[in-house]
Amino acid sequence: MKNRPNRSNKNRFVYVDRTTLLPQRQVVGVFDLDSTTVRGDTRQYLAAAEEKGEVTARSGELPLSFIVSSPGFGRQRLRLTANTPATLAGRFAKPPWERPAEHGNRGKD
């Protein structure tokens, strides 16, 4: 494996699901749906974002987490994803060439 140059987070992209790449600098937070939707204020936030058309979800997959991103100009997007927050956190921590292969997750994310 080649040694790659150290790159800043400024230009790094992260796979949030099978087909979506998201610039890391736009991510505000990653949240677990099970633990965060217990509170009523989080459910209200999700409902308000859905009414405004700010929610993106892949159909046919059970969402496990949501990502809040800010693409700029005061806008926000909420992406529901079937990945766990731990999986997403690992993707944010290191670029792919610095991570061990995810053998148990081939073709599933």
C-alpha angles and dihedrals in degrees: 000000000000122000108245124209118261106263126193124239088247093086101026121119125202129206107234094178139347097297108016126091116186127192106247093222090063095057114106097176149333117226136188110237095211097053100035100047091061088083118074095222091060091050089050090049092051092047092049091049090050092051090052091051093245096126123096120188136170110236119235096027126101106237115230099174143008132223122211112207135175113212090184141263092078093297126130134197129202116206120194111208137182091224120101120243089246091057091049092046089055091053091052093047099063138007116255095259090058096048127083114250115274096229096171093051103052112144094353103093 
